[in-house]
Amino acid sequence: MKPDWDKLAELFKDSPLVTVYDVDCTAGGKDLCSHVGVRGYPTIKYWQPDSDEAQDYKGGRGFDQMKTFTDTTFQASCNVDTLDNCNDDQKKIIGELKGKDAAAIQARAKEIKGKLESTDKSLREHERNAASKKAELEGEIKNIKKTLSMVKKILKAGGHIDKHDEL
């Protein structure tokens, strides 16, 4: 993997959007690795411009896979001064807030944060419900399989099917 990683670093060495680093987690990089949750080697982490949290890279370890991921994941973000790379929603918010005082902007940030927390809470609730439903259905499947197995045994014991019959 190291040669492909080095090739990726060389390809993006002048990129304003992407920086590729090596960190030795067994030496001077121990604290950083611990802080971002590296537990095994090699581990690939990445950061998005709008987040302070490291994300786990789960893609292929070859050059082509890592390059494709990099090309599609790291794109210029919205520039609030020029509106370059901003979508219509971002432009609308920028338009609403340009020229407003700090209190108005902070109030909007608080509103957005509240929406984020509410949506995140809703997602966690849906995940819990889905996990519960999955467990319920898995239990039902297990019981149905046991019942089917029992019925097959009864048929076989009664001489109604032989080992070549499908059920």
N, C-alpha and C positions, 0 to 999 in steps of 0.2 A: 504494500500500500504506500510506503514511503516515497518511492519514485513518482507515483501518480500524484501524491499530495504535493510534492515539490514542483511538479509540472504545473499543477493548478495554481500554486503560489506564484510561480513565474509568469503565468498567463495574466493574472490579475494584479501584478505588482504595481501598475500605474493606475489602477481603477479608483475612482473617487467613491465608489459604492461598496467595494469588497476589499477586505484585508484578510489574508490567510496567514495564520500563525502556527508554529509548533510550540508546545509547552511540555517540558519534561516534568511530569508529575512525581517523579521519584527524587528530584533534586530541588532546585530553586523555585519551581512552580508548584510545590506542594500546597501552599496556602491557597493559591488561586484555584487549583483543582478541587480542593476540599470545598471551597466557597461555592463553586458552580455545580457541585455534585458529581464529579468524576469518580466512578467506582471501579472501573476496569480499563484495560488498555488494549488497543487504541480506542479512544472515545472521541467522537467529533461533536462539538457544540457550536451553535451559531446564535447570533443575536440579530434581532430585527431593529431597525432604527427607532421604532416607537415603543420599544420595551427594554427594560433593564434586566430581564430574566433570560438566562441561557436556555435555548431549546436543544433537544436531543435530535441529532441527525440520524435518520433511520434508513437512508437509502443505500445503494450499492457503494462499494469501496473502490471501484475502478475509476479511472480518469473521466471517461465519458459520462458515467452516472453522476459523478460529483460536479462536473462542468454543467450538465443539463440542469441539475438542481440549483446551482449557483445562478445560472442565466435566468431561470424562471422565478427564483425566489427574491433575488436582490435587484430591485428596480428603484429608480429615483422616486423619492416620496414627494408629497405636496409641498411646494415652496409658497409660504404664505405671503411673501413679498411680490412675487411675479405671477403666481397662480399656475406656474408650470407644473405639470403632472398632477394637478388637482382634479378630482371628479366633481360633478355638479353639486353633490351634498356638501363637500368641503368648501367649494366656492361660495355656496349659500351661507354657511356658518361664518366664513371669513368676512363676507359682506355685512353680515349682521353685527359682527364684533369690531370691525375696523373703526377706529375713532372713539370707541367706548372707553369709559374709565375702568380702572382696575377692578373696582367693586362689581361692575356689570359683567366683566369677563370672568371673575372668580365665581359669581353666581351661576353663570352658564356652565363653567367647569364642574361645579358642585352638582348641577342638574344632570350633566352627562355622566358623572361618576355614580350618581344614584341609579341612573338607567343601567349602567354597567353592572352594578351590584345586584340589581333586581333581575336582570337577564341571566347573570351567572347563577343566582339562587334558583331560578326557574330551570336552568340547564341541569344543575345538580339534582333537583327534585325529579326531573324526567329520567335522569340516569338511574336514580334509586328505584323508580317505578319500573324501568326497563329491566333492571337487574332482578327485581322481585318477580316480574312476569316471566323472565327467562328461567329462573329457578323453578317456578311453578310448572312451566311447560316441560322442562327437562325431567322433573319428577313424574309428570303425566306420561311422557315417552317411556321412561323406565318401567312404569307400571304396565303400560300397554305391551311392551316387549315381553315382560314376564308372563302376561296373560296369553299372548300369542304362543310363546314357548310351551306353556302348559297345554294349550289346545292342540298343538302339534304332537305333544307326547301322548295325549289321549287318543288322537287319531292313529298314531303309530301303534300304540299298545293294543288298540282294537283291530288292528290289521287293515285299517281303511286306507293307509298310504304306505308306500315303501320309501326307502331312502332316496330314490330318484325323483319322487314327486316334488313339485315346487308348491309352496304355499305362501 
